[in-house]
Amino acid sequence: MPIDPLNGPWHTLLRNFPGATYLWFGWGERDYYMTAEPTVGDALRALLPGPAVVLVTPLFQPPREGWLGQRVLALGMTSAGFTRLADYLWSAFAKSPRREPIIAGTGLSSGSVFYAATGTYSATYTCNTWTAQALQVGGLRVTPNGVVLPDQVIEQLEGVNRPAGPP
């Protein structure tokens, strides 16, 4: 998401990403997500309810197709929807007594940072469920109900929420 519209408490996080114009967010099971080369055992343990982390990766140009091997979709969102999405994302960060996001570790890609998260990851509430919920909060026609896999989010987005103009 673009960082220009982010304000209020976001300044405490944005100072960790000088020069970034966009931030990429991920949310997942702490031990699995923070491991550079997770094993099958790590994946199986991640299915049990456990603590989560938020991954924030700075981008210095708009995201493009194939970035980090990811598919990129441009999604239209109202200003009010963007504000709701930003609030949702902010609420995903566990905060210190000073109301600052708590750093959990260095991310696995350049400049990225893991933060302690609120919520519990499990086999029935995955990163993809979290993403679908975030998009729904932002006003897109997406439902998190039954979402476990990434294709379940993408299928809901394709062709339905594509904007007429540039992202």
C-alpha positions in Angstrom: 0.0 0.0 0.0 1.2 3.5 -0.6 2.6 5.3 2.4 1.8 8.9 1.5 -1.8 8.7 2.9 -0.7 7.0 6.1 -0.8 9.3 9.1 -1.4 9.4 12.8 0.3 6.6 14.7 1.9 5.3 11.5 4.9 7.7 12.0 6.3 5.4 14.6 6.5 2.6 12.0 7.4 4.7 8.9 10.6 6.0 10.5 11.9 2.4 10.1 11.5 2.6 6.3 13.1 5.9 5.1 12.7 6.5 1.4 10.0 3.8 0.9 7.0 4.8 -1.1 5.0 1.6 -0.6 4.8 -1.0 2.2 4.1 -4.7 1.6 2.4 -6.4 4.6 2.2 -10.1 5.5 0.9 -11.8 8.6 1.7 -15.4 9.6 2.6 -17.9 12.3 5.7 -16.5 14.1 8.1 -19.5 14.1 7.3 -20.7 10.6 7.2 -17.2 9.0 10.5 -16.1 10.6 12.4 -19.2 9.5 14.5 -18.8 6.4 14.1 -22.4 5.4 11.1 -24.0 7.2 10.9 -27.7 7.4 7.8 -29.9 7.1 7.8 -30.2 10.9 7.7 -26.4 11.1 4.8 -26.3 8.7 2.8 -28.9 10.7 3.5 -27.1 14.0 2.2 -23.9 12.3 -1.2 -25.5 11.8 -1.7 -25.5 15.6 -2.9 -22.2 17.1 0.0 -20.0 17.9 1.4 -16.4 18.0 1.6 -14.4 14.8 3.9 -11.8 13.4 3.4 -9.0 10.9 6.1 -8.7 8.1 6.6 -5.2 6.7 8.7 -4.9 3.5 9.6 -1.5 2.1 9.2 -0.8 -1.6 10.9 2.1 -3.3 8.7 1.9 -6.5 5.2 0.7 -7.2 4.9 -3.1 -6.9 5.2 -4.9 -10.2 4.2 -8.3 -11.5 6.7 -11.0 -10.4 8.0 -9.0 -7.4 9.4 -11.6 -5.0 7.7 -14.2 -7.2 4.3 -12.7 -6.3 1.3 -11.9 -8.5 0.3 -8.2 -8.3 -3.2 -7.0 -8.7 -4.2 -3.3 -8.7 -7.2 -2.8 -6.5 -9.5 0.2 -6.5 -10.4 1.5 -3.0 -12.1 4.6 -1.7 -10.3 7.0 0.7 -12.6 5.8 3.4 -11.8 2.2 2.6 -8.1 3.0 2.6 -8.5 4.5 6.1 -10.3 1.4 7.3 -7.7 -0.8 5.9 -4.9 1.2 7.4 -6.7 1.0 10.8 -7.1 -2.7 10.4 -3.4 -3.1 9.6 -2.4 -0.9 12.5 -4.5 -3.0 14.9 -2.5 -6.1 13.8 0.6 -4.8 15.4 1.2 -5.7 19.1 2.3 -2.4 20.7 4.7 -1.4 23.5 3.5 0.6 26.5 4.6 3.7 24.4 2.1 2.5 21.6 4.9 1.6 19.2 5.0 -1.6 17.2 7.3 -4.2 18.8 10.1 -5.4 16.5 10.3 -9.2 16.6 13.2 -9.6 14.2 14.8 -8.8 10.8 12.8 -9.8 7.8 14.1 -12.3 5.2 14.3 -9.8 2.4 16.3 -6.5 2.2 15.0 -3.9 4.6 12.0 -5.9 5.8 11.1 -6.2 9.5 9.0 -8.7 11.5 6.8 -7.2 14.2 5.0 -8.9 17.0 1.3 -9.3 16.1 -2.1 -9.5 17.6 -4.2 -12.5 16.8 -3.6 -16.1 16.6 -2.5 -18.0 13.5 -4.0 -21.5 13.0 -5.1 -24.0 10.3 -8.5 -22.2 10.2 -7.2 -18.6 10.4 -4.3 -18.3 8.0 -2.4 -15.5 6.4 -4.9 -15.7 3.5 -7.8 -15.5 5.9 -6.2 -12.4 7.4 -5.6 -10.9 4.0 -9.2 -11.5 2.8 -10.5 -9.9 6.0 -8.2 -6.9 5.5 -9.5 -6.4 1.9 -13.1 -6.8 3.1 -12.5 -4.1 5.8 -11.2 -1.9 3.0 -14.5 -2.2 1.2 -13.6 -4.8 -1.5 -16.1 -7.5 -2.3 -14.1 -10.2 -0.6 -15.2 -12.6 2.2 -12.7 -14.3 4.6 -15.2 -17.1 5.2 -13.6 -20.4 4.4 -10.4 -18.8 3.0 -7.3 -20.8 3.8 -5.3 -20.8 0.5 -4.1 -17.8 -1.6 -6.0 -18.8 -4.7 -9.2 -18.4 -2.7 -8.4 -14.7 -2.2 -7.2 -14.2 -5.8 -10.3 -15.8 -7.3 -12.5 -13.4 -5.4 -10.5 -10.4 -6.6 -10.0 -11.1 -10.3 -12.2 -9.2 -12.5 -14.5 -8.0 -9.6 -12.4 -5.3 -8.0 -10.2 -4.1 -10.8 -10.0 -0.3 -11.1 -10.5 1.5 -14.4 -7.4 3.6 -14.0 -3.8 3.1 -12.7 -3.3 1.8 -9.1 
